[in-house]
Amino acid sequence: MKKTQLIMLLLLSAICIQSCKKDATTTASTISDKILSANINGTSWNPDTVNAAITYDNTAKTKTFTVVGTATEQRVGIKVTLPNSTNTNDFALGTYKVNATTNVALSYYTLQQNSSGAYEYVQVGTVEPGSGSVIITAIDTAKKLITGTYSFSSRQIVRDSNGNIESITTVNVLLGTFTNLPYTFVGS
């Protein structure tokens, strides 16, 4: 009887341990598959193409982190500029908020047909001070990988010839992440 109880206990323990392993593996692979993502107006968005760079401007002594992701006729742009920087391929960890300066610029674009019939990405509205932020949480300068989050709201107001508001378009880009995003470094 004790032998049967011992076997049952070992079997139950093995099942519990095995089920915990499966959960951890699934979660890790799901998160690591997306180097850039967001939720745009309630819909998940994962770009087909992503370009990221850290660029140092020796004349201005600034370092700028830029990201552009494009998919499904939508484009998201991130730009964070650090004044008084050094010519290194790192970037200071921290929270960067859209304010009255041009140091943080977040943008949303849609693909539209112009008057010539060609398609081009057109920015939809602007991100006003206090309406967006970028948080850089980790950087691996040896592998040139950067990780963080971003979110913003872009607002476009269309007025008639008398200055009356005809329409307001708001785009919410929320829960944005960049995870182990490869970047290039350009120093001048």
N, CA and C atoms as a LAMMPS dump frame, in Angstrom:
ITEM: TIMESTEP
0
ITEM: NUMBER OF ATOMS
564
ITEM: BOX BOUNDS ff ff ff
-5.0000000000000000e+02 5.0000000000000000e+02
-5.0000000000000000e+02 5.0000000000000000e+02
-5.0000000000000000e+02 5.0000000000000000e+02
ITEM: ATOMS id mol type element x y z
1 1 1 N 0.814 -1.182 0
2 1 2 C 0 0 0
3 1 3 C 0.867 1.26 0
4 2 1 N 1.915 1.285 0.855
5 2 2 C 2.805 2.439 0.884
6 2 3 C 3.547 2.568 -0.443
7 3 1 N 3.872 1.451 -1.053
8 3 2 C 4.576 1.466 -2.322
9 3 3 C 3.694 2.103 -3.405
10 4 1 N 2.415 1.794 -3.416
11 4 2 C 1.476 2.359 -4.384
12 4 3 C 1.325 3.86 -4.166
13 5 1 N 1.246 4.289 -2.913
14 5 2 C 1.132 5.717 -2.616
15 5 3 C 2.376 6.479 -3.058
16 6 1 N 3.54 5.881 -2.843
17 6 2 C 4.801 6.503 -3.246
18 6 3 C 4.866 6.659 -4.766
19 7 1 N 4.454 5.63 -5.494
20 7 2 C 4.463 5.688 -6.963
21 7 3 C 3.494 6.763 -7.445
22 8 1 N 2.307 6.839 -6.835
23 8 2 C 1.314 7.858 -7.21
24 8 3 C 1.853 9.262 -6.951
25 9 1 N 2.522 9.445 -5.821
26 9 2 C 3.08 10.748 -5.474
27 9 3 C 4.163 11.157 -6.476
28 10 1 N 5.036 10.222 -6.838
29 10 2 C 6.088 10.513 -7.824
30 10 3 C 5.495 10.841 -9.198
31 11 1 N 4.479 10.091 -9.591
32 11 2 C 3.836 10.323 -10.871
33 11 3 C 3.163 11.694 -10.911
34 12 1 N 2.464 12.044 -9.859
35 12 2 C 1.814 13.348 -9.758
36 12 3 C 2.839 14.484 -9.781
37 13 1 N 3.95 14.32 -9.1
38 13 2 C 5.013 15.332 -9.094
39 13 3 C 5.599 15.523 -10.49
40 14 1 N 5.82 14.432 -11.202
41 14 2 C 6.376 14.51 -12.556
42 14 3 C 5.433 15.252 -13.49
43 15 1 N 4.129 15.012 -13.362
44 15 2 C 3.148 15.695 -14.204
45 15 3 C 3.152 17.193 -13.915
46 16 1 N 3.194 17.569 -12.643
47 16 2 C 3.212 18.994 -12.275
48 16 3 C 4.453 19.694 -12.808
49 17 1 N 5.59 19.067 -12.667
50 17 2 C 6.845 19.663 -13.141
51 17 3 C 6.821 19.81 -14.655
52 18 1 N 6.347 18.791 -15.36
53 18 2 C 6.302 18.83 -16.823
54 18 3 C 5.362 19.934 -17.311
55 19 1 N 4.214 20.118 -16.685
56 19 2 C 3.286 21.156 -17.138
57 19 3 C 3.84 22.554 -16.891
58 20 1 N 4.603 22.756 -15.837
59 20 2 C 5.223 24.061 -15.587
60 20 3 C 6.254 24.386 -16.651
61 21 1 N 7.031 23.403 -17.078
62 21 2 C 8.033 23.627 -18.11
63 21 3 C 7.389 24.07 -19.412
64 22 1 N 6.3 23.459 -19.805
65 22 2 C 5.643 23.808 -21.06
66 22 3 C 5.161 25.25 -21.035
67 23 1 N 4.567 25.712 -19.948
68 23 2 C 4.077 27.086 -19.852
69 23 3 C 5.204 28.087 -20.013
70 24 1 N 6.333 27.862 -19.352
71 24 2 C 7.447 28.807 -19.418
72 24 3 C 8.018 28.886 -20.821
73 25 1 N 8.156 27.764 -21.501
74 25 2 C 8.714 27.752 -22.848
75 25 3 C 7.809 28.488 -23.823
76 26 1 N 6.509 28.25 -23.758
77 26 2 C 5.58 28.91 -24.656
78 26 3 C 5.609 30.422 -24.469
79 27 1 N 5.589 30.878 -23.238
80 27 2 C 5.601 32.306 -22.959
81 27 3 C 6.876 32.957 -23.482
82 28 1 N 8.016 32.346 -23.256
83 28 2 C 9.287 32.936 -23.689
84 28 3 C 9.354 33.05 -25.205
85 29 1 N 8.947 32.015 -25.93
86 29 2 C 9.052 32.073 -27.384
87 29 3 C 8.044 33.058 -27.974
88 30 1 N 6.884 33.217 -27.358
89 30 2 C 5.898 34.157 -27.855
90 30 3 C 6.412 35.586 -27.732
91 31 1 N 7.029 35.918 -26.629
92 31 2 C 7.536 37.274 -26.41
93 31 3 C 8.714 37.575 -27.33
94 32 1 N 9.624 36.633 -27.509
95 32 2 C 10.85 36.9 -28.249
96 32 3 C 10.643 36.946 -29.758
97 33 1 N 9.473 36.55 -30.271
98 33 2 C 9.232 36.552 -31.704
99 33 3 C 9.024 37.953 -32.269
100 34 1 N 8.696 38.932 -31.456
101 34 2 C 8.337 40.264 -31.94
102 34 3 C 9.385 41.279 -31.504
103 35 1 N 10.183 41.788 -32.461
104 35 2 C 11.184 42.782 -32.086
105 35 3 C 10.574 44.176 -31.996
106 36 1 N 9.45 44.411 -32.682
107 36 2 C 8.734 45.677 -32.598
108 36 3 C 7.251 45.371 -32.747
109 37 1 N 6.433 45.91 -31.854
110 37 2 C 4.99 45.696 -31.935
111 37 3 C 4.272 46.824 -31.217
112 38 1 N 2.962 46.89 -31.442
113 38 2 C 2.116 47.886 -30.774
114 38 3 C 0.662 47.487 -30.952
115 39 1 N -0.184 48.244 -30.314
116 39 2 C -1.624 48.116 -30.475
117 39 3 C -2.082 49.462 -31.035
118 40 1 N -2.548 49.464 -32.295
119 40 2 C -2.956 50.71 -32.943
120 40 3 C -4.479 50.743 -33.017
121 41 1 N -5.068 51.665 -32.271
122 41 2 C -6.525 51.801 -32.199
123 41 3 C -7.22 50.469 -31.921
124 42 1 N -6.656 49.706 -30.99
125 42 2 C -7.282 48.455 -30.567
126 42 3 C -6.923 47.237 -31.379
127 43 1 N -6.043 47.366 -32.372
128 43 2 C -5.652 46.24 -33.219
129 43 3 C -4.149 45.985 -33.089
130 44 1 N -3.778 44.716 -32.909
131 44 2 C -2.356 44.357 -32.828
132 44 3 C -1.662 44.69 -34.14
133 45 1 N -0.452 45.231 -34.022
134 45 2 C 0.323 45.629 -35.195
135 45 3 C 1.759 45.151 -35.015
136 46 1 N 2.262 44.41 -36.016
137 46 2 C 3.637 43.924 -36.042
138 46 3 C 4.206 44.224 -37.421
139 47 1 N 5.219 45.073 -37.499
140 47 2 C 5.73 45.488 -38.81
141 47 3 C 6.457 44.38 -39.56
142 48 1 N 6.407 44.501 -40.903
143 48 2 C 7.143 43.597 -41.787
144 48 3 C 8.603 44.02 -41.88
145 49 1 N 8.841 45.333 -41.873
146 49 2 C 10.2 45.853 -41.949
147 49 3 C 10.448 46.799 -40.781
148 50 1 N 11.639 46.699 -40.223
149 50 2 C 12.037 47.545 -39.099
150 50 3 C 13.471 47.994 -39.335
151 51 1 N 13.708 49.286 -39.173
152 51 2 C 15.063 49.835 -39.243
153 51 3 C 15.31 50.629 -37.977
154 52 1 N 16.445 50.384 -37.342
155 52 2 C 16.797 51.097 -36.114
156 52 3 C 18.26 51.502 -36.171
157 53 1 N 18.549 52.679 -35.611
158 53 2 C 19.927 53.18 -35.612
159 53 3 C 20.144 54.111 -34.428
160 54 1 N 21.378 54.163 -33.987
161 54 2 C 21.844 55.19 -33.062
162 54 3 C 22.894 55.97 -33.849
163 55 1 N 22.681 57.275 -33.964
164 55 2 C 23.555 58.119 -34.772
165 55 3 C 24.135 59.228 -33.902
166 56 1 N 25.453 59.419 -34.014
167 56 2 C 26.109 60.493 -33.28
168 56 3 C 26.457 61.613 -34.252
169 57 1 N 26.101 62.851 -33.886
170 57 2 C 26.421 64.034 -34.675
171 57 3 C 27.513 64.801 -33.942
172 58 1 N 28.732 64.748 -34.477
173 58 2 C 29.885 65.366 -33.824
174 58 3 C 29.756 66.892 -33.751
175 59 1 N 29.171 67.51 -34.768
176 59 2 C 29.02 68.963 -34.779
177 59 3 C 28.075 69.433 -33.675
178 60 1 N 26.917 68.783 -33.579
179 60 2 C 25.915 69.183 -32.58
180 60 3 C 26.144 68.516 -31.22
181 61 1 N 27.029 67.503 -31.183
182 61 2 C 27.282 66.719 -29.95
183 61 3 C 25.986 66.074 -29.435
184 62 1 N 25.203 65.526 -30.384
185 62 2 C 23.959 64.845 -30.027
186 62 3 C 24.016 63.389 -30.478
187 63 1 N 23.269 62.573 -29.771
188 63 2 C 23.114 61.167 -30.126
189 63 3 C 21.623 60.935 -30.315
190 64 1 N 21.239 60.296 -31.443
191 64 2 C 19.83 60.091 -31.76
192 64 3 C 19.544 58.618 -32.002
193 65 1 N 18.5 58.124 -31.322
194 65 2 C 17.991 56.762 -31.509
195 65 3 C 16.743 56.864 -32.376
196 66 1 N 16.739 56.179 -33.531
197 66 2 C 15.584 56.206 -34.426
198 66 3 C 15.123 54.791 -34.748
199 67 1 N 13.816 54.655 -34.879
200 67 2 C 13.202 53.385 -35.285
201 67 3 C 12.088 53.711 -36.263
202 68 1 N 12.003 52.942 -37.354
203 68 2 C 10.886 53.042 -38.28
204 68 3 C 10.41 51.626 -38.562
205 69 1 N 9.118 51.372 -38.295
206 69 2 C 8.514 50.076 -38.579
207 69 3 C 7.349 50.27 -39.525
208 70 1 N 7.229 49.367 -40.528
209 70 2 C 6.189 49.495 -41.546
210 70 3 C 5.492 48.163 -41.765
211 71 1 N 4.132 48.209 -41.802
212 71 2 C 3.316 47.029 -42.14
213 71 3 C 1.877 47.451 -42.359
214 72 1 N 1.178 46.686 -43.164
215 72 2 C -0.255 46.859 -43.433
216 72 3 C -0.625 48.32 -43.66
217 73 1 N 0.13 48.954 -44.542
218 73 2 C -0.108 50.346 -44.935
219 73 3 C -0.042 51.331 -43.78
220 74 1 N 0.678 50.947 -42.733
221 74 2 C 0.884 51.813 -41.579
222 74 3 C 2.375 51.873 -41.265
223 75 1 N 2.791 53.01 -40.734
224 75 2 C 4.193 53.192 -40.357
225 75 3 C 4.239 53.919 -39.02
226 76 1 N 5.147 53.473 -38.159
227 76 2 C 5.367 54.111 -36.864
228 76 3 C 6.821 54.564 -36.815
229 77 1 N 7.03 55.796 -36.345
230 77 2 C 8.373 56.334 -36.216
231 77 3 C 8.662 56.756 -34.782
232 78 1 N 9.878 56.458 -34.333
233 78 2 C 10.346 56.83 -32.993
234 78 3 C 11.678 57.542 -33.172
235 79 1 N 11.838 58.694 -32.497
236 79 2 C 13.103 59.424 -32.558
237 79 3 C 13.353 60.066 -31.196
238 80 1 N 14.481 59.711 -30.585
239 80 2 C 14.867 60.283 -29.292
240 80 3 C 16.278 60.849 -29.45
241 81 1 N 16.452 62.137 -29.135
242 81 2 C 17.749 62.799 -29.266
243 81 3 C 18.268 63.203 -27.891
244 82 1 N 19.534 62.852 -27.635
245 82 2 C 20.197 63.229 -26.386
246 82 3 C 21.21 64.329 -26.666
247 83 1 N 21.03 65.517 -26.085
248 83 2 C 22.037 66.572 -26.246
249 83 3 C 23.267 66.261 -25.391
250 84 1 N 24.374 66.925 -25.701
251 84 2 C 25.618 66.791 -24.927
252 84 3 C 26.05 65.336 -24.766
253 85 1 N 26.126 64.623 -25.885
254 85 2 C 26.457 63.192 -25.87
255 85 3 C 27.878 62.932 -26.331
256 86 1 N 28.29 61.685 -26.198
257 86 2 C 29.613 61.248 -26.648
258 86 3 C 29.467 60.284 -27.816
259 87 1 N 30.54 60.118 -28.579
260 87 2 C 30.545 59.277 -29.775
261 87 3 C 30.745 57.804 -29.4
262 88 1 N 29.72 57.203 -28.788
263 88 2 C 29.74 55.785 -28.418
264 88 3 C 28.439 55.143 -28.873
265 89 1 N 28.434 53.804 -29.02
266 89 2 C 27.257 53.129 -29.554
267 89 3 C 26.238 52.74 -28.478
268 90 1 N 26.289 53.384 -27.323
269 90 2 C 25.306 53.109 -26.276
270 90 3 C 24.224 54.182 -26.285
271 91 1 N 23.225 54.026 -25.424
272 91 2 C 22.168 55.017 -25.272
273 91 3 C 21.691 54.938 -23.834
274 92 1 N 21.521 56.071 -23.199
275 92 2 C 21.16 56.105 -21.777
276 92 3 C 19.791 55.476 -21.54
277 93 1 N 19.73 54.582 -20.552
278 93 2 C 18.461 53.987 -20.149
279 93 3 C 17.63 55.059 -19.47
280 94 1 N 16.316 55.023 -19.657
281 94 2 C 15.461 55.998 -18.997
282 94 3 C 14.162 56.22 -19.733
283 95 1 N 13.384 57.142 -19.189
284 95 2 C 12.09 57.509 -19.76
285 95 3 C 12.231 58.841 -20.478
286 96 1 N 11.783 58.874 -21.714
287 96 2 C 11.851 60.073 -22.556
288 96 3 C 10.428 60.434 -22.966
289 97 1 N 9.986 61.629 -22.571
290 97 2 C 8.607 62.054 -22.828
291 97 3 C 8.547 63.139 -23.887
292 98 1 N 7.477 63.108 -24.67
293 98 2 C 7.229 64.177 -25.635
294 98 3 C 6.93 65.439 -24.837
295 99 1 N 7.698 66.504 -25.119
296 99 2 C 7.485 67.775 -24.426
297 99 3 C 7.61 68.904 -25.443
298 100 1 N 7.846 70.098 -24.987
299 100 2 C 7.907 71.26 -25.885
300 100 3 C 9.166 71.277 -26.756
301 101 1 N 10.186 70.465 -26.433
302 101 2 C 11.388 70.399 -27.266
303 101 3 C 11.175 69.4 -28.397
304 102 1 N 12.153 69.299 -29.271
305 102 2 C 12.09 68.312 -30.357
306 102 3 C 12.917 67.077 -30.034
307 103 1 N 13.296 66.895 -28.778
308 103 2 C 14.143 65.767 -28.393
309 103 3 C 13.449 64.415 -28.51
310 104 1 N 12.13 64.376 -28.386
311 104 2 C 11.376 63.131 -28.54
312 104 3 C 10.284 63.37 -29.571
313 105 1 N 10.329 62.608 -30.654
314 105 2 C 9.326 62.727 -31.713
315 105 3 C 8.769 61.341 -32.013
316 106 1 N 7.462 61.193 -31.893
317 106 2 C 6.771 59.955 -32.204
318 106 3 C 5.784 60.265 -33.323
319 107 1 N 5.641 59.345 -34.288
320 107 2 C 4.787 59.65 -35.428
321 107 3 C 4.1 58.403 -35.964
322 108 1 N 2.932 58.628 -36.559
323 108 2 C 2.125 57.581 -37.17
324 108 3 C 1.792 58.018 -38.59
325 109 1 N 1.948 57.111 -39.561
326 109 2 C 1.715 57.4 -40.971
327 109 3 C 0.788 56.343 -41.571
328 110 1 N 0.035 56.74 -42.59
329 110 2 C -0.723 55.774 -43.382
330 110 3 C -0.357 55.95 -44.847
331 111 1 N -0.49 54.868 -45.597
332 111 2 C -0.207 54.904 -47.029
333 111 3 C -1.398 55.521 -47.745
334 112 1 N -1.131 56.591 -48.51
335 112 2 C -2.201 57.296 -49.215
336 112 3 C -1.769 57.597 -50.642
337 113 1 N -2.74 57.698 -51.501
338 113 2 C -2.469 58.027 -52.897
339 113 3 C -2.463 59.549 -53.057
340 114 1 N -1.388 60.086 -53.671
341 114 2 C -1.296 61.531 -53.859
342 114 3 C -1.983 61.945 -55.166
343 115 1 N -1.965 63.225 -55.472
344 115 2 C -2.659 63.749 -56.662
345 115 3 C -2.075 63.215 -57.973
346 116 1 N -0.843 62.731 -57.957
347 116 2 C -0.22 62.157 -59.156
348 116 3 C -0.537 60.676 -59.323
349 117 1 N -1.208 60.097 -58.344
350 117 2 C -1.547 58.676 -58.42
351 117 3 C -0.542 57.767 -57.732
352 118 1 N 0.554 58.336 -57.255
353 118 2 C 1.574 57.544 -56.568
354 118 3 C 1.187 57.387 -55.092
355 119 1 N 1.644 56.303 -54.497
356 119 2 C 1.363 56.059 -53.083
357 119 3 C 2.546 56.514 -52.241
358 120 1 N 2.241 57.155 -51.114
359 120 2 C 3.272 57.623 -50.204
360 120 3 C 2.739 57.594 -48.77
361 121 1 N 3.656 57.509 -47.817
362 121 2 C 3.256 57.531 -46.411
363 121 3 C 3.08 58.976 -45.964
364 122 1 N 1.917 59.268 -45.389
365 122 2 C 1.568 60.613 -44.95
366 122 3 C 1.332 60.574 -43.44
367 123 1 N 1.969 61.49 -42.73
368 123 2 C 1.803 61.549 -41.282
369 123 3 C 0.376 61.951 -40.928
370 124 1 N -0.184 61.237 -39.949
371 124 2 C -1.535 61.521 -39.476
372 124 3 C -1.424 62.269 -38.151
373 125 1 N -1.681 63.551 -38.173
374 125 2 C -1.671 64.357 -36.965
375 125 3 C -0.295 64.535 -36.355
376 126 1 N -0.324 65.049 -35.13
377 126 2 C 0.908 65.267 -34.375
378 126 3 C 0.728 64.75 -32.955
379 127 1 N 1.846 64.48 -32.325
380 127 2 C 1.851 64.053 -30.927
381 127 3 C 2.194 65.277 -30.094
382 128 1 N 1.244 65.717 -29.31
383 128 2 C 1.413 66.931 -28.52
384 128 3 C 2.172 66.635 -27.229
385 129 1 N 2.794 67.653 -26.623
386 129 2 C 3.492 67.45 -25.346
387 129 3 C 2.597 66.741 -24.325
388 130 1 N 3.177 65.753 -23.669
389 130 2 C 2.454 64.973 -22.673
390 130 3 C 1.668 63.808 -23.246
391 131 1 N 1.687 63.63 -24.575
392 131 2 C 0.879 62.581 -25.212
393 131 3 C 1.68 61.383 -25.69
394 132 1 N 2.92 61.246 -25.221
395 132 2 C 3.695 60.089 -25.648
396 132 3 C 4.999 59.965 -24.901
397 133 1 N 5.529 58.741 -24.892
398 133 2 C 6.821 58.509 -24.239
399 133 3 C 7.501 57.265 -24.795
400 134 1 N 8.812 57.227 -24.593
401 134 2 C 9.65 56.082 -24.934
402 134 3 C 10.432 55.744 -23.677
403 135 1 N 10.46 54.463 -23.322
404 135 2 C 11.243 54.018 -22.165
405 135 3 C 12.257 53.002 -22.66
406 136 1 N 13.527 53.324 -22.506
407 136 2 C 14.596 52.393 -22.887
408 136 3 C 15.018 51.656 -21.628
409 137 1 N 14.835 50.328 -21.639
410 137 2 C 15.056 49.524 -20.437
411 137 3 C 16.345 48.712 -20.469
412 138 1 N 16.883 48.429 -21.665
413 138 2 C 18.117 47.636 -21.757
414 138 3 C 18.8 47.889 -23.094
415 139 1 N 20.123 47.789 -23.07
416 139 2 C 20.891 47.891 -24.312
417 139 3 C 22.108 46.983 -24.188
418 140 1 N 22.378 46.232 -25.239
419 140 2 C 23.555 45.38 -25.321
420 140 3 C 24.44 45.97 -26.418
421 141 1 N 25.468 46.721 -26.027
422 141 2 C 26.298 47.418 -27.013
423 141 3 C 27.192 46.463 -27.79
424 142 1 N 27.527 45.301 -27.224
425 142 2 C 28.35 44.331 -27.944
426 142 3 C 27.561 43.705 -29.101
427 143 1 N 26.313 43.328 -28.834
428 143 2 C 25.471 42.718 -29.867
429 143 3 C 24.646 43.753 -30.628
430 144 1 N 24.665 45.012 -30.174
431 144 2 C 23.872 46.107 -30.751
432 144 3 C 22.378 45.746 -30.775
433 145 1 N 21.845 45.495 -29.563
434 145 2 C 20.431 45.191 -29.369
435 145 3 C 19.873 46.153 -28.318
436 146 1 N 18.666 46.66 -28.544
437 146 2 C 18.063 47.61 -27.613
438 146 3 C 16.631 47.17 -27.303
439 147 1 N 16.2 47.396 -26.063
440 147 2 C 14.888 46.952 -25.6
441 147 3 C 14.19 48.087 -24.866
442 148 1 N 12.876 48.187 -25.068
443 148 2 C 12.1 49.198 -24.359
444 148 3 C 10.64 49.183 -24.745
445 149 1 N 9.939 50.251 -24.354
446 149 2 C 8.517 50.388 -24.655
447 149 3 C 8.236 51.795 -25.177
448 150 1 N 7.073 51.953 -25.8
449 150 2 C 6.652 53.264 -26.284
450 150 3 C 5.131 53.305 -26.381
451 151 1 N 4.579 54.502 -26.308
452 151 2 C 3.151 54.697 -26.528
453 151 3 C 2.906 56.173 -26.818
454 152 1 N 1.859 56.449 -27.594
455 152 2 C 1.519 57.835 -27.893
456 152 3 C 0.127 57.937 -28.509
457 153 1 N -0.399 59.147 -28.483
458 153 2 C -1.65 59.485 -29.165
459 153 3 C -1.35 60.621 -30.129
460 154 1 N -1.779 60.433 -31.37
461 154 2 C -1.587 61.443 -32.403
462 154 3 C -2.961 62.023 -32.752
463 155 1 N -3.02 63.341 -32.871
464 155 2 C -4.308 63.984 -33.133
465 155 3 C -4.201 64.91 -34.339
466 156 1 N -5.183 64.78 -35.235
467 156 2 C -5.24 65.625 -36.423
468 156 3 C -6.576 66.367 -36.427
469 157 1 N -6.516 67.703 -36.529
470 157 2 C -7.715 68.53 -36.565
471 157 3 C -7.823 69.137 -37.958
472 158 1 N -8.964 68.926 -38.607
473 158 2 C -9.219 69.498 -39.931
474 158 3 C -10.221 70.638 -39.749
475 159 1 N -9.852 71.817 -40.287
476 159 2 C -10.708 73.007 -40.166
477 159 3 C -11.176 73.455 -41.55
478 160 1 N -12.331 74.082 -41.584
479 160 2 C -12.829 74.652 -42.834
480 160 3 C -12.174 76.017 -43.064
481 161 1 N -12.555 76.708 -44.138
482 161 2 C -11.938 77.986 -44.492
483 161 3 C -12.203 79.083 -43.462
484 162 1 N -13.219 78.903 -42.617
485 162 2 C -13.528 79.876 -41.564
486 162 3 C -12.851 79.534 -40.237
487 163 1 N -12.108 78.461 -40.201
488 163 2 C -11.436 78.06 -38.968
489 163 3 C -12.252 77.158 -38.064
490 164 1 N -13.446 76.784 -38.519
491 164 2 C -14.286 75.878 -37.724
492 164 3 C -13.793 74.435 -37.864
493 165 1 N -13.879 73.688 -36.792
494 165 2 C -13.437 72.289 -36.817
495 165 3 C -14.431 71.455 -37.617
496 166 1 N -13.884 70.755 -38.637
497 166 2 C -14.701 69.832 -39.437
498 166 3 C -14.603 68.414 -38.9
499 167 1 N -13.385 68.034 -38.494
500 167 2 C -13.204 66.676 -37.971
501 167 3 C -11.944 66.614 -37.111
502 168 1 N -11.955 65.637 -36.225
503 168 2 C -10.778 65.35 -35.394
504 168 3 C -10.501 63.86 -35.507
505 169 1 N -9.278 63.523 -35.886
506 169 2 C -8.861 62.128 -35.97
507 169 3 C -7.824 61.88 -34.884
508 170 1 N -8.074 60.878 -34.063
509 170 2 C -7.117 60.505 -33.025
510 170 3 C -6.655 59.078 -33.282
511 171 1 N -5.347 58.875 -33.253
512 171 2 C -4.764 57.545 -33.4
513 171 3 C -4.034 57.237 -32.107
514 172 1 N -4.402 56.114 -31.481
515 172 2 C -3.752 55.683 -30.246
516 172 3 C -2.821 54.519 -30.539
517 173 1 N -1.541 54.731 -30.342
518 173 2 C -0.528 53.692 -30.494
519 173 3 C -0.097 53.343 -29.071
520 174 1 N -0.588 52.22 -28.584
521 174 2 C -0.394 51.849 -27.185
522 174 3 C 0.319 50.509 -27.061
523 175 1 N 0.825 50.243 -25.867
524 175 2 C 1.484 48.973 -25.54
525 175 3 C 2.612 48.634 -26.508
526 176 1 N 3.282 49.655 -27.022
527 176 2 C 4.373 49.434 -27.968
528 176 3 C 5.601 48.871 -27.276
529 177 1 N 6.231 47.915 -27.929
530 177 2 C 7.466 47.326 -27.397
531 177 3 C 8.49 47.16 -28.514
532 178 1 N 9.751 47.254 -28.149
533 178 2 C 10.85 46.815 -29.01
534 178 3 C 11.734 45.951 -28.13
535 179 1 N 11.917 44.705 -28.56
536 179 2 C 12.584 43.704 -27.74
537 179 3 C 13.786 43.145 -28.49
538 180 1 N 14.974 43.359 -27.935
539 180 2 C 16.212 42.936 -28.591
540 180 3 C 16.232 43.378 -30.05
541 181 1 N 15.884 44.632 -30.245
542 181 2 C 15.843 45.224 -31.581
543 181 3 C 17.265 45.513 -32.05
544 182 1 N 17.697 44.889 -33.158
545 182 2 C 19.035 45.183 -33.679
546 182 3 C 19.12 46.612 -34.204
547 183 1 N 20.238 47.268 -33.925
548 183 2 C 20.432 48.637 -34.408
549 183 3 C 21.823 48.771 -35.012
550 184 1 N 21.963 49.763 -35.894
551 184 2 C 23.281 50.096 -36.418
552 184 3 C 23.753 51.334 -35.68
553 185 1 N 25.055 51.526 -35.642
554 185 2 C 25.623 52.723 -35.031
555 185 3 C 26.387 53.501 -36.083
556 186 1 N 26.076 54.797 -36.177
557 186 2 C 26.76 55.668 -37.119
558 186 3 C 27.352 56.821 -36.324
559 187 1 N 28.673 56.872 -36.254
560 187 2 C 29.355 57.964 -35.569
561 187 3 C 30.016 58.861 -36.6
562 188 1 N 30.037 60.157 -36.332
563 188 2 C 30.669 61.062 -37.31
564 188 3 C 31.81 61.816 -36.677
